């Protein structure tokens, strides 16, 4: 399975970006799809994800109310709409997928089978 992210860029604080991640997998609707991010010198952290189709997205507290995860199974794509961006949101954003993950592992990077290459988001104050 290949994951390809797009949509990163530079914005001012308060601005918005939408990231996309398209999968080559045949059974996309059955995958858990999640966004992580990693700032320089920091560990990779959970942002938000959807545990398979039909489940409500789960978010990190730091992005609740500002970020929205959605998926389009027909396009095999997951999105991350980011509003009211803050300088602390700056990072490389990665999408990840798994066909075997359990719900309690949603926020754990090592639980995922496949990763995209990452897309850079910079936020200026």
DONU-12363 format. One record per residue (C-alpha): residue number from 1; residue in one letter; x, y, z. Coordinates in Angstrom, 3 decimals, m for minus. Example, Ala and Ser with C-alpha at 12.3 -4.5 7.8 and 13.67 -1.06 7.14 Angstrom:
BEGIN
n,res,east,north,up
1,A,12.300,m4.500,7.800
2,S,13.670,m1.060,7.140
***
This chain:
BEGIN
n,res,east,north,up
1,X,0.000,0.000,0.000
2,X,1.316,3.415,m0.948
3,X,0.178,6.627,0.686
4,X,0.777,9.981,m0.970
5,X,0.180,13.208,0.927
6,X,m0.304,16.659,m0.533
7,X,m1.487,20.077,0.509
8,X,1.230,21.273,2.845
9,X,2.570,24.785,2.688
10,X,3.160,28.007,4.551
11,X,0.435,30.029,6.179
12,X,0.132,32.784,8.723
13,X,m1.290,32.095,12.144
14,X,m5.054,31.921,11.939
15,X,m4.969,30.586,8.405
16,X,m6.171,27.276,7.002
17,X,m4.799,24.380,5.002
18,X,m6.262,21.106,3.800
19,X,m4.045,18.079,3.557
20,X,m4.901,15.055,1.440
21,X,m3.622,11.507,1.546
22,X,m4.448,9.081,m1.243
23,X,m4.020,5.342,m0.888
24,X,m3.251,2.676,m3.448
25,X,m4.793,m0.038,m1.302
26,X,m7.629,m2.143,m2.656
27,X,m9.656,m2.244,0.539
28,X,m9.311,1.375,1.600
29,X,m12.693,1.430,3.322
30,X,m11.474,m1.197,5.778
31,X,m8.309,0.677,6.753
32,X,m7.857,2.760,9.826
33,X,m6.524,6.078,8.521
34,X,m4.765,8.549,10.762
35,X,m2.754,11.752,10.674
36,X,0.391,12.230,12.735
37,X,2.843,15.099,12.858
38,X,6.439,15.552,13.845
39,X,8.159,18.802,14.664
40,X,11.976,19.077,14.666
41,X,13.436,17.376,17.707
42,X,10.081,16.025,18.790
43,X,8.462,12.618,18.738
44,X,5.827,11.830,16.174
45,X,2.458,12.656,17.675
46,X,m1.116,11.700,16.963
47,X,m3.294,14.392,15.375
48,X,m6.539,12.698,14.368
49,X,m7.830,9.572,12.748
50,X,m10.729,7.394,11.742
51,X,m10.870,3.813,12.934
52,X,m12.304,2.300,9.743
53,X,m15.344,3.507,7.874
54,X,m18.346,4.336,9.977
55,X,m16.464,5.364,13.085
56,X,m16.389,8.897,14.413
57,X,m13.011,10.603,14.045
58,X,m10.814,10.913,17.132
59,X,m8.607,13.962,17.743
60,X,m5.736,15.044,19.903
61,X,m6.831,17.589,22.485
62,X,m4.486,20.176,20.975
63,X,m6.402,20.238,17.682
64,X,m9.991,19.606,18.758
65,X,m12.351,22.198,17.354
66,X,m9.779,23.369,14.806
67,X,m8.931,20.285,12.735
68,X,m11.302,17.916,10.954
69,X,m10.521,14.477,9.572
70,X,m12.697,13.078,6.818
71,X,m12.438,10.263,4.325
72,X,m13.757,9.649,0.824
73,X,m13.699,5.921,0.197
74,X,m14.559,6.294,m3.483
75,X,m11.430,8.382,m3.952
76,X,m9.395,6.330,m1.458
77,X,m8.455,9.585,0.180
78,X,m8.356,10.951,3.688
79,X,m8.321,14.665,4.413
80,X,m7.165,16.861,7.237
81,X,m8.806,20.267,7.265
82,X,m6.792,22.559,9.503
83,X,m8.302,25.863,10.580
84,X,m7.076,28.576,12.891
85,X,m3.526,27.320,12.577
86,X,m1.031,28.209,15.274
87,X,2.774,28.371,15.157
88,X,2.889,25.265,17.333
89,X,1.068,23.325,14.588
90,X,4.109,23.629,12.341
91,X,5.487,20.170,11.579
92,X,5.804,17.509,8.952
93,X,2.411,15.840,8.700
94,X,2.173,12.161,7.894
95,X,m0.758,9.959,7.082
96,X,m0.707,6.374,8.229
97,X,m2.842,3.349,7.524
98,X,m3.458,0.000,9.057
99,X,m5.640,m2.966,8.250
100,X,m5.029,m4.721,11.568
101,X,m4.915,m2.046,14.243
102,X,m7.162,m2.241,17.279
103,X,m9.052,0.803,18.486
104,X,m6.999,1.218,21.644
105,X,m3.823,1.583,19.537
106,X,m5.152,4.363,17.321
107,X,m2.738,6.944,18.749
108,X,0.385,4.744,18.636
109,X,2.657,5.268,15.594
110,X,4.221,1.810,15.793
111,X,0.800,0.220,15.338
112,X,0.558,1.329,11.706
113,X,1.572,m0.720,8.684
114,X,1.962,1.986,6.084
115,X,3.122,5.599,6.032
116,X,3.200,8.435,3.568
117,X,6.283,10.488,2.851
118,X,5.086,13.494,4.826
119,X,4.139,17.020,3.879
120,X,5.533,20.129,5.534
121,X,3.324,22.699,7.217
122,X,4.842,25.969,8.403
123,X,2.915,28.582,10.355
124,X,4.256,32.066,10.857
125,X,3.162,34.297,13.704
***
